[in-house]
Amino acid sequence: MTEAQALEIVKERRKEIGIDPEMRVSSAEKAIVEYKKDPDEPGPAEDRVAWIIEFSCAWGYAVVHVEDRTGEILTVKGSA
């Protein structure tokens, strides 16, 4: 998947995953990320290749991991 494709996936699901309309993309890069189906529970983690897309605005930020092979949104983290 290309960077543009990953950005389009996030753009299409922006409201569903809680990315505020004021936030703008501040960076995007492909990297290996650690993934757990339930990050709050103990158990094994997997390494996945994902696009890491960061959003920011004056009052906060959000980081979205988009799995490179499938386009699945793996995690959404942020601070407001």
ABEGO torsion letter per residue (X at the ends): XBAAAAAAAAAAAAAAAGBBAABBBABBBBBBBBBBABAABBEBBBBBBBBBBBBBBAAEBBBBBBBAAAGBBABBBBBX
